[in-house]
Amino acid sequence: MAYLLDDFSREDGVSLFGTEWLLFSDTVMGGESQAYSQRRQSDKGNCLELGGNVSLAHQGGFIQLALPLVHSRYLFDARHFQGVHLMARADQPEGWFVHLRTRELSMPWQHYRAVFFPTPEWAVHQIPFKLFYPVSTSHPLNLERLTRIGIVAGQREFKAAIQIQELGFYPG
């Protein structure tokens, strides 16, 4: 059974973990990608949709929904889990990533990345931590000090839209 950070069941928009989702795009660094997020009712229940146009103009190329994992000043310790649990669907199977950030990372472009391939039908994705690789850092992934998890569309130009029904971690 997965430990859920969010199943989008709360009506106040706060995650089950107790923090609020953040929406980012490459416009923070001069890019031109446009992003939106909205809660929806799907055929399987509540979900959160991330969508928009991913553009590579001006060295951009991403949109992101991120959930802070720092609650009451405590960092999230994921050492007793094996990886990220995600139930999602998207018509476009390529260009999707999960990002993790830890306390060791100080620059906004640093993260740990894993690829996943959603399908048009709801599917559970279990992404082992061993598949996350460092981007712009030499620090190894420290599961004891997670600060944020993100769902990202990027690295190619496309009209992105993904619906997420569950996000969390699965046990070993």
C-alpha positions in Angstrom: 0.0 0.0 0.0 1.4 3.4 -1.0 1.9 6.3 1.4 -0.1 9.0 -0.3 1.1 12.6 -0.3 -2.1 13.6 -2.1 -5.2 12.0 -3.6 -6.9 15.4 -4.3 -9.8 14.6 -2.0 -9.5 17.7 0.2 -11.8 20.5 -1.0 -9.6 23.2 0.4 -6.9 22.5 -2.1 -4.3 21.4 0.5 -2.6 18.1 -0.1 -3.0 15.2 2.3 0.5 15.9 3.4 -0.6 19.4 4.5 1.2 21.6 2.0 -0.1 23.4 -1.1 0.9 22.6 -4.8 3.0 25.2 -6.6 3.0 25.9 -10.3 6.2 26.8 -12.2 7.2 27.3 -15.7 10.4 28.4 -17.5 9.2 32.0 -17.5 11.0 32.4 -14.2 14.2 32.2 -16.3 13.1 34.0 -19.5 11.4 31.1 -21.2 8.0 31.2 -22.9 6.3 28.0 -21.8 2.7 28.6 -20.5 1.3 26.5 -17.7 -2.0 25.9 -15.8 -3.2 23.6 -13.1 -6.7 22.9 -12.0 -8.6 20.4 -9.9 -11.0 18.2 -11.9 -13.5 15.5 -11.5 -12.5 12.6 -13.7 -14.2 9.3 -14.4 -12.3 7.8 -11.4 -12.7 10.7 -8.9 -10.8 13.8 -8.0 -7.5 14.7 -9.8 -5.2 17.6 -10.5 -4.4 18.5 -14.1 -1.1 20.1 -15.2 -1.2 21.5 -18.7 0.1 24.1 -21.1 2.4 24.7 -24.0 6.0 23.7 -23.5 8.3 25.9 -25.6 12.1 25.6 -26.1 12.3 29.3 -27.0 14.9 31.4 -25.0 16.4 28.2 -23.6 13.2 27.3 -21.8 11.4 24.1 -22.0 9.4 23.1 -18.9 6.2 23.4 -16.8 6.0 21.9 -13.3 3.6 21.2 -10.5 5.6 20.9 -7.3 4.6 19.8 -3.8 6.8 21.0 -0.9 7.8 18.2 1.5 8.8 20.4 4.4 6.1 20.5 7.0 6.5 22.3 10.3 10.3 22.7 9.5 10.7 18.9 9.3 12.2 17.4 6.1 10.6 14.3 4.6 12.5 11.1 5.3 11.8 8.6 2.5 14.5 6.0 3.4 11.9 3.3 4.2 10.3 3.6 0.8 11.4 2.1 -2.5 10.3 4.9 -4.9 7.6 7.2 -6.1 4.0 6.1 -6.6 2.0 7.9 -9.2 -1.4 7.3 -10.7 -1.8 9.4 -13.8 -3.0 9.6 -17.4 -1.9 11.7 -20.4 -2.5 11.5 -24.1 1.2 12.5 -24.8 3.4 9.7 -23.5 6.8 11.4 -23.9 8.3 14.4 -22.1 7.2 13.6 -18.6 9.4 13.5 -15.5 9.3 13.3 -11.7 11.8 15.6 -10.0 13.0 15.4 -6.4 14.8 18.0 -4.4 16.8 17.7 -1.2 18.2 20.0 1.4 21.7 19.7 -0.2 20.6 21.5 -3.3 20.8 25.3 -3.3 20.2 26.4 -6.9 16.7 26.2 -8.4 17.8 24.2 -11.5 19.4 21.4 -9.4 17.3 18.3 -8.9 17.1 14.5 -9.3 15.1 13.3 -12.3 13.3 10.2 -13.4 11.4 9.6 -16.6 7.9 8.1 -16.8 5.6 7.4 -19.7 1.9 7.9 -19.0 -0.8 6.4 -21.1 -4.3 7.7 -22.1 -5.8 5.3 -19.5 -5.3 5.6 -15.8 -2.2 3.7 -14.8 -0.1 3.3 -11.7 3.6 4.1 -12.1 6.1 3.0 -9.5 9.4 4.7 -10.1 12.2 3.3 -8.0 14.5 5.8 -6.4 17.5 4.1 -8.1 16.2 5.5 -11.5 16.5 9.1 -10.3 19.7 10.7 -11.6 21.3 14.0 -10.5 20.9 17.1 -12.7 23.4 19.9 -12.2 24.7 18.5 -8.9 27.3 16.0 -7.8 25.5 15.2 -4.5 23.9 11.8 -4.3 20.2 11.6 -3.7 19.7 11.8 0.1 16.3 10.2 0.8 16.5 11.4 4.4 16.3 15.1 3.4 13.6 15.5 0.7 12.2 19.0 0.4 10.1 18.8 -2.8 8.6 16.5 -5.4 7.5 17.7 -8.8 5.7 16.5 -11.9 7.3 18.1 -15.0 6.6 18.3 -18.7 9.6 19.3 -20.6 12.7 19.0 -22.8 10.7 19.1 -26.0 8.0 21.3 -27.5 4.5 20.0 -27.1 1.0 20.7 -25.8 1.1 19.1 -22.4 -1.8 17.8 -20.3 -1.6 15.2 -17.6 -4.1 14.3 -14.9 -2.8 13.0 -11.5 -5.0 11.1 -9.2 -2.5 9.9 -6.6 1.0 10.8 -5.7 3.1 9.3 -2.9 5.8 6.7 -2.1 5.6 3.0 -2.2 7.2 0.7 0.4 9.9 -1.9 -0.1 
